[in-house]
Amino acid sequence: MKVLWLTNIPSPYRVDFFNELGKECELTVLFEKSHSSERDDIWKNYEFKNFKGIILGGKGIGVAEAMSWSVVKYLKKGLYDHIVVTNYFDFTGMLAVLYMRLRGIRYSVEGDGAFAGSGKGFKEKIKKFVISKAIYCFSTGKEHDNYYLKYGAEKENIIRYPFTSIKQIDLISSRITNDERSLLRKSLDMLEDKIVLSVGRFTYDGGYGKGYDTLLKAASILPKNVGIYIVGGEPTEEFVKMKCDLSAVNVHFIDFKSKEELKKYYLASDLFALMTRGDVWGLVINEAMSYGLPVITTNKCIAGLEMISDDRCILDPEDVEGLSKITLEILQDPIQSERLSIDNLDTASKYTIEAMAQKHIEIFNKS
């Protein structure tokens, strides 16, 4: 089976997926650019093992897109059994879809997730043009289903798949012991009795997109023996000032960490919180669950809406009091914390790179 995949950059989790998918088919992936100008250098360390990766290049547009006219030469009718476009709202993806529509070439679309818009305006019409004729629309959850339906997809053509960055080998069987956690905290200079972790770039809307202001306000209410650790790179001056103004001495800003370094922070923590104002998925939710952490997030995070079973852990992004309240409830109740941990580990086990690749192969084999 020959599969062609179009996307923007070789992000680490996508490369892991392509390497897994490439074990089951002859896979070629067309990337617009080699890397994003907004991402850490760690993102440049990728290896195409089980698939053919081609960097199209072309004129750069924005941080992760390029105007790659050369994409057309790969779109020969009958050359591939399946073509999947994930960059369909970039110039290169739209060009590819237009060419395939004109040539009668079948294609599918896929995304990490999405919230439906108004349906009005030029951009909305482009979405309908692309989505309405896709043979399959790969969806990450209910909100993503609604997005596809809004833009003309047929319900029977929407395929759910488990979106993730976690490999089976990354899952832990159970949380580490308290003694092991104490030793790990000492090595990371975590001095508080309880630890709440959040992960996400400050470069995303200056920290407001990730809801770090809500997290800081909640930290100022919480007891000072509850440490809030934000792994998001260098904070903006505004957030440094906000921490000072709120006297949030229990908040700690941590620089970017590699996957192995970040693993230590997950293992050392008691709770994970992501108060995002808009994440079409939110892979850090998968990561936190794979380490058995109870997770609190918002109704603007599709990963949370799909993966979290306890509604109390889904909040409005502005709900400072609700965040401080549920945080204390979980931290002060070991039985509740353990239950959430077990539930989250079970859910994370269903969201692996292997399961993600297998779902695609299952669908490809049907047609």
Contacts in CASP RR format, 6 or more apart in sequence:
PFRMAT RR
TARGET T0000
AUTHOR 0000-0000-0000
METHOD contacts of the structure
MODEL  1
MKVLWLTNIPSPYRVDFFNELGKECELTVLFEKSHSSERDDIWKNYEFKN
FKGIILGGKGIGVAEAMSWSVVKYLKKGLYDHIVVTNYFDFTGMLAVLYM
RLRGIRYSVEGDGAFAGSGKGFKEKIKKFVISKAIYCFSTGKEHDNYYLK
YGAEKENIIRYPFTSIKQIDLISSRITNDERSLLRKSLDMLEDKIVLSVG
RFTYDGGYGKGYDTLLKAASILPKNVGIYIVGGEPTEEFVKMKCDLSAVN
VHFIDFKSKEELKKYYLASDLFALMTRGDVWGLVINEAMSYGLPVITTNK
CIAGLEMISDDRCILDPEDVEGLSKITLEILQDPIQSERLSIDNLDTASK
YTIEAMAQKHIEIFNKS
1 24 0 8 1.000
1 25 0 8 1.000
1 26 0 8 1.000
1 81 0 8 1.000
1 82 0 8 1.000
1 364 0 8 1.000
1 365 0 8 1.000
2 25 0 8 1.000
2 26 0 8 1.000
2 28 0 8 1.000
2 79 0 8 1.000
2 80 0 8 1.000
2 81 0 8 1.000
2 82 0 8 1.000
3 21 0 8 1.000
3 25 0 8 1.000
3 26 0 8 1.000
3 27 0 8 1.000
3 28 0 8 1.000
3 80 0 8 1.000
3 81 0 8 1.000
3 82 0 8 1.000
3 83 0 8 1.000
3 84 0 8 1.000
3 364 0 8 1.000
4 28 0 8 1.000
4 29 0 8 1.000
4 30 0 8 1.000
4 74 0 8 1.000
4 75 0 8 1.000
4 79 0 8 1.000
4 80 0 8 1.000
4 82 0 8 1.000
4 83 0 8 1.000
4 84 0 8 1.000
5 18 0 8 1.000
5 27 0 8 1.000
5 28 0 8 1.000
5 29 0 8 1.000
5 30 0 8 1.000
5 83 0 8 1.000
5 84 0 8 1.000
5 86 0 8 1.000
6 29 0 8 1.000
6 30 0 8 1.000
6 71 0 8 1.000
6 83 0 8 1.000
6 84 0 8 1.000
6 85 0 8 1.000
6 86 0 8 1.000
6 87 0 8 1.000
6 92 0 8 1.000
6 93 0 8 1.000
6 96 0 8 1.000
7 14 0 8 1.000
7 29 0 8 1.000
7 30 0 8 1.000
7 31 0 8 1.000
7 32 0 8 1.000
7 86 0 8 1.000
7 87 0 8 1.000
8 31 0 8 1.000
8 32 0 8 1.000
8 33 0 8 1.000
8 36 0 8 1.000
8 64 0 8 1.000
8 65 0 8 1.000
8 86 0 8 1.000
8 87 0 8 1.000
8 90 0 8 1.000
9 31 0 8 1.000
9 32 0 8 1.000
9 33 0 8 1.000
9 34 0 8 1.000
9 35 0 8 1.000
9 36 0 8 1.000
9 39 0 8 1.000
9 43 0 8 1.000
9 64 0 8 1.000
10 29 0 8 1.000
10 31 0 8 1.000
10 34 0 8 1.000
10 35 0 8 1.000
10 46 0 8 1.000
10 48 0 8 1.000
10 53 0 8 1.000
11 36 0 8 1.000
11 39 0 8 1.000
11 43 0 8 1.000
12 42 0 8 1.000
12 43 0 8 1.000
12 45 0 8 1.000
12 46 0 8 1.000
12 165 0 8 1.000
12 259 0 8 1.000
13 164 0 8 1.000
13 165 0 8 1.000
13 283 0 8 1.000
13 353 0 8 1.000
15 46 0 8 1.000
15 47 0 8 1.000
15 48 0 8 1.000
16 165 0 8 1.000
16 167 0 8 1.000
16 353 0 8 1.000
17 353 0 8 1.000
17 356 0 8 1.000
17 357 0 8 1.000
18 27 0 8 1.000
18 29 0 8 1.000
18 48 0 8 1.000
18 50 0 8 1.000
18 51 0 8 1.000
18 53 0 8 1.000
19 47 0 8 1.000
19 48 0 8 1.000
19 49 0 8 1.000
19 50 0 8 1.000
19 51 0 8 1.000
20 50 0 8 1.000
20 353 0 8 1.000
20 354 0 8 1.000
20 356 0 8 1.000
20 357 0 8 1.000
21 27 0 8 1.000
21 50 0 8 1.000
21 51 0 8 1.000
21 357 0 8 1.000
21 360 0 8 1.000
21 361 0 8 1.000
22 50 0 8 1.000
22 51 0 8 1.000
22 357 0 8 1.000
23 50 0 8 1.000
23 357 0 8 1.000
24 357 0 8 1.000
24 358 0 8 1.000
24 361 0 8 1.000
25 361 0 8 1.000
25 364 0 8 1.000
27 50 0 8 1.000
27 51 0 8 1.000
27 52 0 8 1.000
28 51 0 8 1.000
28 52 0 8 1.000
28 53 0 8 1.000
28 54 0 8 1.000
28 74 0 8 1.000
28 80 0 8 1.000
29 48 0 8 1.000
29 51 0 8 1.000
29 52 0 8 1.000
29 53 0 8 1.000
29 54 0 8 1.000
30 53 0 8 1.000
30 54 0 8 1.000
30 56 0 8 1.000
30 68 0 8 1.000
30 71 0 8 1.000
30 74 0 8 1.000
31 53 0 8 1.000
31 54 0 8 1.000
31 55 0 8 1.000
31 56 0 8 1.000
32 56 0 8 1.000
32 57 0 8 1.000
32 58 0 8 1.000
32 64 0 8 1.000
32 65 0 8 1.000
32 66 0 8 1.000
32 68 0 8 1.000
32 87 0 8 1.000
32 90 0 8 1.000
32 92 0 8 1.000
33 55 0 8 1.000
33 57 0 8 1.000
33 60 0 8 1.000
33 64 0 8 1.000
33 65 0 8 1.000
33 66 0 8 1.000
34 44 0 8 1.000
34 55 0 8 1.000
34 57 0 8 1.000
35 43 0 8 1.000
35 44 0 8 1.000
36 43 0 8 1.000
36 63 0 8 1.000
36 64 0 8 1.000
37 62 0 8 1.000
37 63 0 8 1.000
37 64 0 8 1.000
38 63 0 8 1.000
38 64 0 8 1.000
38 203 0 8 1.000
40 256 0 8 1.000
42 256 0 8 1.000
42 258 0 8 1.000
42 259 0 8 1.000
54 74 0 8 1.000
56 66 0 8 1.000
56 68 0 8 1.000
56 70 0 8 1.000
56 71 0 8 1.000
56 92 0 8 1.000
57 66 0 8 1.000
57 68 0 8 1.000
57 70 0 8 1.000
58 66 0 8 1.000
58 67 0 8 1.000
58 68 0 8 1.000
58 69 0 8 1.000
58 70 0 8 1.000
59 66 0 8 1.000
59 67 0 8 1.000
60 66 0 8 1.000
60 67 0 8 1.000
61 67 0 8 1.000
61 90 0 8 1.000
61 91 0 8 1.000
65 87 0 8 1.000
65 90 0 8 1.000
65 91 0 8 1.000
65 92 0 8 1.000
66 91 0 8 1.000
66 92 0 8 1.000
67 91 0 8 1.000
67 92 0 8 1.000
68 91 0 8 1.000
68 92 0 8 1.000
68 95 0 8 1.000
69 95 0 8 1.000
71 92 0 8 1.000
71 93 0 8 1.000
71 95 0 8 1.000
71 96 0 8 1.000
72 95 0 8 1.000
72 96 0 8 1.000
72 99 0 8 1.000
75 83 0 8 1.000
75 96 0 8 1.000
75 99 0 8 1.000
75 100 0 8 1.000
75 103 0 8 1.000
75 105 0 8 1.000
77 103 0 8 1.000
77 104 0 8 1.000
77 105 0 8 1.000
78 105 0 8 1.000
81 364 0 8 1.000
82 108 0 8 1.000
82 364 0 8 1.000
82 367 0 8 1.000
83 100 0 8 1.000
83 105 0 8 1.000
83 106 0 8 1.000
83 107 0 8 1.000
83 108 0 8 1.000
84 107 0 8 1.000
84 108 0 8 1.000
84 109 0 8 1.000
84 110 0 8 1.000
84 138 0 8 1.000
85 93 0 8 1.000
85 96 0 8 1.000
85 97 0 8 1.000
85 107 0 8 1.000
85 108 0 8 1.000
85 109 0 8 1.000
85 110 0 8 1.000
85 130 0 8 1.000
86 109 0 8 1.000
86 110 0 8 1.000
86 111 0 8 1.000
87 93 0 8 1.000
88 94 0 8 1.000
88 96 0 8 1.000
88 97 0 8 1.000
88 109 0 8 1.000
88 130 0 8 1.000
88 131 0 8 1.000
89 123 0 8 1.000
89 126 0 8 1.000
89 127 0 8 1.000
89 130 0 8 1.000
94 126 0 8 1.000
94 130 0 8 1.000
96 107 0 8 1.000
97 107 0 8 1.000
97 129 0 8 1.000
97 130 0 8 1.000
99 105 0 8 1.000
100 106 0 8 1.000
100 107 0 8 1.000
101 129 0 8 1.000
101 133 0 8 1.000
106 135 0 8 1.000
107 134 0 8 1.000
107 135 0 8 1.000
108 134 0 8 1.000
108 135 0 8 1.000
108 136 0 8 1.000
108 137 0 8 1.000
108 138 0 8 1.000
109 130 0 8 1.000
109 131 0 8 1.000
109 134 0 8 1.000
109 136 0 8 1.000
109 137 0 8 1.000
109 138 0 8 1.000
110 137 0 8 1.000
110 138 0 8 1.000
110 161 0 8 1.000
111 138 0 8 1.000
111 139 0 8 1.000
111 140 0 8 1.000
111 144 0 8 1.000
111 280 0 8 1.000
112 140 0 8 1.000
112 163 0 8 1.000
112 280 0 8 1.000
112 281 0 8 1.000
112 282 0 8 1.000
113 139 0 8 1.000
113 140 0 8 1.000
113 141 0 8 1.000
113 143 0 8 1.000
113 144 0 8 1.000
113 147 0 8 1.000
113 163 0 8 1.000
113 280 0 8 1.000
113 281 0 8 1.000
113 302 0 8 1.000
114 143 0 8 1.000
114 144 0 8 1.000
114 147 0 8 1.000
114 280 0 8 1.000
115 143 0 8 1.000
115 147 0 8 1.000
115 278 0 8 1.000
115 280 0 8 1.000
115 302 0 8 1.000
116 143 0 8 1.000
116 146 0 8 1.000
116 147 0 8 1.000
116 149 0 8 1.000
116 150 0 8 1.000
116 151 0 8 1.000
117 124 0 8 1.000
117 147 0 8 1.000
117 150 0 8 1.000
118 124 0 8 1.000
119 127 0 8 1.000
119 128 0 8 1.000
119 150 0 8 1.000
119 151 0 8 1.000
124 151 0 8 1.000
127 151 0 8 1.000
128 151 0 8 1.000
128 152 0 8 1.000
130 151 0 8 1.000
131 137 0 8 1.000
131 148 0 8 1.000
131 151 0 8 1.000
131 152 0 8 1.000
131 153 0 8 1.000
132 151 0 8 1.000
132 152 0 8 1.000
132 153 0 8 1.000
134 153 0 8 1.000
134 157 0 8 1.000
135 157 0 8 1.000
135 367 0 8 1.000
136 157 0 8 1.000
136 158 0 8 1.000
136 159 0 8 1.000
136 363 0 8 1.000
137 148 0 8 1.000
137 153 0 8 1.000
137 157 0 8 1.000
137 158 0 8 1.000
137 159 0 8 1.000
138 159 0 8 1.000
138 161 0 8 1.000
138 360 0 8 1.000
138 363 0 8 1.000
139 145 0 8 1.000
139 147 0 8 1.000
139 148 0 8 1.000
139 158 0 8 1.000
139 159 0 8 1.000
139 160 0 8 1.000
139 161 0 8 1.000
140 160 0 8 1.000
140 161 0 8 1.000
140 163 0 8 1.000
140 281 0 8 1.000
140 302 0 8 1.000
140 303 0 8 1.000
140 306 0 8 1.000
141 160 0 8 1.000
141 302 0 8 1.000
141 305 0 8 1.000
141 306 0 8 1.000
142 305 0 8 1.000
142 306 0 8 1.000
143 302 0 8 1.000
143 305 0 8 1.000
144 280 0 8 1.000
144 302 0 8 1.000
145 158 0 8 1.000
145 160 0 8 1.000
148 158 0 8 1.000
149 155 0 8 1.000
149 158 0 8 1.000
159 359 0 8 1.000
159 363 0 8 1.000
160 359 0 8 1.000
161 356 0 8 1.000
161 359 0 8 1.000
161 360 0 8 1.000
162 350 0 8 1.000
162 351 0 8 1.000
162 352 0 8 1.000
162 355 0 8 1.000
162 356 0 8 1.000
162 359 0 8 1.000
163 281 0 8 1.000
163 283 0 8 1.000
163 303 0 8 1.000
163 351 0 8 1.000
163 356 0 8 1.000
164 283 0 8 1.000
164 286 0 8 1.000
164 351 0 8 1.000
164 352 0 8 1.000
164 353 0 8 1.000
164 355 0 8 1.000
164 356 0 8 1.000
165 283 0 8 1.000
165 286 0 8 1.000
165 287 0 8 1.000
165 353 0 8 1.000
166 286 0 8 1.000
166 287 0 8 1.000
166 290 0 8 1.000
166 348 0 8 1.000
166 351 0 8 1.000
166 352 0 8 1.000
166 353 0 8 1.000
167 352 0 8 1.000
167 353 0 8 1.000
167 354 0 8 1.000
168 352 0 8 1.000
168 353 0 8 1.000
168 354 0 8 1.000
170 290 0 8 1.000
171 290 0 8 1.000
171 345 0 8 1.000
171 348 0 8 1.000
171 349 0 8 1.000
171 352 0 8 1.000
172 290 0 8 1.000
172 291 0 8 1.000
172 292 0 8 1.000
172 345 0 8 1.000
173 345 0 8 1.000
174 345 0 8 1.000
175 267 0 8 1.000
175 291 0 8 1.000
175 292 0 8 1.000
175 341 0 8 1.000
176 184 0 8 1.000
176 267 0 8 1.000
180 267 0 8 1.000
181 267 0 8 1.000
181 268 0 8 1.000
184 264 0 8 1.000
184 267 0 8 1.000
184 268 0 8 1.000
185 191 0 8 1.000
185 195 0 8 1.000
185 268 0 8 1.000
187 264 0 8 1.000
188 264 0 8 1.000
188 265 0 8 1.000
188 268 0 8 1.000
190 227 0 8 1.000
190 229 0 8 1.000
190 268 0 8 1.000
192 224 0 8 1.000
192 225 0 8 1.000
192 226 0 8 1.000
192 227 0 8 1.000
192 250 0 8 1.000
193 225 0 8 1.000
193 226 0 8 1.000
194 225 0 8 1.000
194 226 0 8 1.000
194 227 0 8 1.000
194 270 0 8 1.000
194 271 0 8 1.000
194 331 0 8 1.000
195 226 0 8 1.000
195 227 0 8 1.000
195 229 0 8 1.000
195 268 0 8 1.000
195 269 0 8 1.000
195 270 0 8 1.000
195 271 0 8 1.000
196 226 0 8 1.000
196 227 0 8 1.000
196 228 0 8 1.000
196 229 0 8 1.000
196 269 0 8 1.000
196 270 0 8 1.000
196 271 0 8 1.000
196 272 0 8 1.000
196 273 0 8 1.000
196 327 0 8 1.000
196 331 0 8 1.000
197 229 0 8 1.000
197 231 0 8 1.000
197 265 0 8 1.000
197 266 0 8 1.000
197 269 0 8 1.000
197 271 0 8 1.000
197 272 0 8 1.000
197 273 0 8 1.000
197 288 0 8 1.000
197 293 0 8 1.000
198 210 0 8 1.000
198 212 0 8 1.000
198 215 0 8 1.000
198 228 0 8 1.000
198 229 0 8 1.000
198 230 0 8 1.000
198 231 0 8 1.000
198 272 0 8 1.000
198 273 0 8 1.000
198 274 0 8 1.000
198 275 0 8 1.000
199 230 0 8 1.000
199 231 0 8 1.000
199 232 0 8 1.000
199 262 0 8 1.000
199 265 0 8 1.000
199 272 0 8 1.000
199 274 0 8 1.000
199 284 0 8 1.000
199 287 0 8 1.000
199 288 0 8 1.000
200 210 0 8 1.000
200 230 0 8 1.000
200 231 0 8 1.000
200 232 0 8 1.000
200 274 0 8 1.000
200 284 0 8 1.000
201 207 0 8 1.000
201 210 0 8 1.000
201 232 0 8 1.000
201 233 0 8 1.000
202 210 0 8 1.000
202 212 0 8 1.000
202 232 0 8 1.000
202 233 0 8 1.000
202 234 0 8 1.000
202 235 0 8 1.000
202 236 0 8 1.000
202 239 0 8 1.000
204 210 0 8 1.000
205 277 0 8 1.000
206 236 0 8 1.000
206 238 0 8 1.000
206 239 0 8 1.000
207 213 0 8 1.000
207 235 0 8 1.000
207 236 0 8 1.000
207 239 0 8 1.000
208 277 0 8 1.000
209 276 0 8 1.000
209 277 0 8 1.000
209 278 0 8 1.000
210 274 0 8 1.000
210 275 0 8 1.000
210 276 0 8 1.000
210 277 0 8 1.000
211 275 0 8 1.000
211 276 0 8 1.000
211 277 0 8 1.000
211 317 0 8 1.000
212 230 0 8 1.000
212 235 0 8 1.000
212 239 0 8 1.000
212 275 0 8 1.000
213 239 0 8 1.000
213 242 0 8 1.000
214 275 0 8 1.000
214 317 0 8 1.000
214 318 0 8 1.000
214 319 0 8 1.000
214 320 0 8 1.000
214 323 0 8 1.000
215 228 0 8 1.000
215 230 0 8 1.000
215 251 0 8 1.000
215 273 0 8 1.000
215 275 0 8 1.000
215 323 0 8 1.000
216 228 0 8 1.000
216 239 0 8 1.000
216 242 0 8 1.000
216 243 0 8 1.000
216 246 0 8 1.000
216 248 0 8 1.000
216 251 0 8 1.000
217 246 0 8 1.000
217 320 0 8 1.000
218 228 0 8 1.000
218 320 0 8 1.000
218 322 0 8 1.000
218 323 0 8 1.000
218 324 0 8 1.000
218 327 0 8 1.000
219 226 0 8 1.000
219 227 0 8 1.000
219 228 0 8 1.000
219 246 0 8 1.000
219 248 0 8 1.000
219 250 0 8 1.000
219 251 0 8 1.000
220 246 0 8 1.000
220 247 0 8 1.000
220 248 0 8 1.000
221 320 0 8 1.000
221 321 0 8 1.000
221 324 0 8 1.000
222 228 0 8 1.000
222 250 0 8 1.000
222 324 0 8 1.000
222 327 0 8 1.000
222 328 0 8 1.000
223 328 0 8 1.000
224 249 0 8 1.000
224 250 0 8 1.000
225 250 0 8 1.000
226 250 0 8 1.000
226 327 0 8 1.000
226 328 0 8 1.000
226 331 0 8 1.000
227 250 0 8 1.000
227 251 0 8 1.000
227 252 0 8 1.000
228 248 0 8 1.000
228 250 0 8 1.000
228 251 0 8 1.000
228 252 0 8 1.000
229 252 0 8 1.000
229 254 0 8 1.000
229 265 0 8 1.000
229 269 0 8 1.000
230 251 0 8 1.000
230 252 0 8 1.000
230 253 0 8 1.000
230 254 0 8 1.000
231 254 0 8 1.000
231 255 0 8 1.000
231 256 0 8 1.000
231 257 0 8 1.000
231 262 0 8 1.000
231 265 0 8 1.000
232 253 0 8 1.000
232 254 0 8 1.000
232 255 0 8 1.000
232 256 0 8 1.000
233 253 0 8 1.000
233 254 0 8 1.000
233 255 0 8 1.000
233 256 0 8 1.000
234 253 0 8 1.000
234 255 0 8 1.000
235 243 0 8 1.000
235 253 0 8 1.000
239 253 0 8 1.000
240 253 0 8 1.000
242 248 0 8 1.000
243 251 0 8 1.000
243 253 0 8 1.000
254 265 0 8 1.000
257 265 0 8 1.000
262 287 0 8 1.000
263 291 0 8 1.000
266 272 0 8 1.000
266 287 0 8 1.000
266 288 0 8 1.000
266 291 0 8 1.000
266 293 0 8 1.000
267 291 0 8 1.000
269 293 0 8 1.000
270 293 0 8 1.000
270 294 0 8 1.000
270 330 0 8 1.000
270 331 0 8 1.000
270 337 0 8 1.000
271 293 0 8 1.000
271 294 0 8 1.000
271 295 0 8 1.000
271 296 0 8 1.000
271 327 0 8 1.000
271 330 0 8 1.000
271 331 0 8 1.000
271 337 0 8 1.000
272 284 0 8 1.000
272 285 0 8 1.000
272 288 0 8 1.000
272 293 0 8 1.000
272 294 0 8 1.000
272 295 0 8 1.000
272 296 0 8 1.000
273 295 0 8 1.000
273 296 0 8 1.000
273 297 0 8 1.000
273 323 0 8 1.000
273 327 0 8 1.000
274 282 0 8 1.000
274 284 0 8 1.000
274 285 0 8 1.000
274 295 0 8 1.000
274 296 0 8 1.000
274 297 0 8 1.000
274 298 0 8 1.000
274 301 0 8 1.000
275 296 0 8 1.000
275 297 0 8 1.000
275 298 0 8 1.000
275 315 0 8 1.000
275 317 0 8 1.000
275 323 0 8 1.000
276 282 0 8 1.000
276 297 0 8 1.000
276 298 0 8 1.000
276 300 0 8 1.000
276 301 0 8 1.000
276 317 0 8 1.000
277 298 0 8 1.000
277 300 0 8 1.000
277 317 0 8 1.000
278 298 0 8 1.000
278 300 0 8 1.000
278 301 0 8 1.000
278 317 0 8 1.000
279 300 0 8 1.000
279 301 0 8 1.000
279 302 0 8 1.000
279 303 0 8 1.000
280 302 0 8 1.000
281 301 0 8 1.000
281 302 0 8 1.000
281 303 0 8 1.000
282 301 0 8 1.000
282 302 0 8 1.000
282 303 0 8 1.000
282 304 0 8 1.000
283 303 0 8 1.000
285 295 0 8 1.000
285 297 0 8 1.000
285 301 0 8 1.000
285 303 0 8 1.000
285 304 0 8 1.000
285 307 0 8 1.000
285 308 0 8 1.000
286 303 0 8 1.000
286 307 0 8 1.000
286 348 0 8 1.000
286 351 0 8 1.000
288 295 0 8 1.000
288 344 0 8 1.000
289 295 0 8 1.000
289 307 0 8 1.000
289 344 0 8 1.000
289 345 0 8 1.000
289 347 0 8 1.000
289 348 0 8 1.000
289 351 0 8 1.000
290 345 0 8 1.000
290 348 0 8 1.000
292 341 0 8 1.000
292 344 0 8 1.000
292 345 0 8 1.000
292 348 0 8 1.000
293 341 0 8 1.000
293 344 0 8 1.000
294 313 0 8 1.000
294 330 0 8 1.000
294 337 0 8 1.000
294 340 0 8 1.000
294 341 0 8 1.000
294 344 0 8 1.000
295 304 0 8 1.000
295 308 0 8 1.000
295 313 0 8 1.000
295 340 0 8 1.000
295 344 0 8 1.000
296 313 0 8 1.000
296 315 0 8 1.000
296 323 0 8 1.000
296 326 0 8 1.000
296 327 0 8 1.000
296 330 0 8 1.000
297 303 0 8 1.000
297 304 0 8 1.000
297 308 0 8 1.000
297 313 0 8 1.000
297 314 0 8 1.000
297 315 0 8 1.000
298 314 0 8 1.000
298 315 0 8 1.000
298 316 0 8 1.000
298 317 0 8 1.000
299 305 0 8 1.000
299 314 0 8 1.000
299 315 0 8 1.000
299 316 0 8 1.000
299 317 0 8 1.000
300 317 0 8 1.000
304 314 0 8 1.000
305 314 0 8 1.000
307 344 0 8 1.000
307 347 0 8 1.000
307 348 0 8 1.000
307 351 0 8 1.000
308 314 0 8 1.000
308 344 0 8 1.000
308 347 0 8 1.000
309 343 0 8 1.000
309 347 0 8 1.000
310 340 0 8 1.000
310 343 0 8 1.000
312 326 0 8 1.000
312 329 0 8 1.000
313 326 0 8 1.000
313 340 0 8 1.000
315 322 0 8 1.000
315 323 0 8 1.000
315 326 0 8 1.000
329 336 0 8 1.000
330 336 0 8 1.000
330 337 0 8 1.000
330 340 0 8 1.000
331 337 0 8 1.000
END
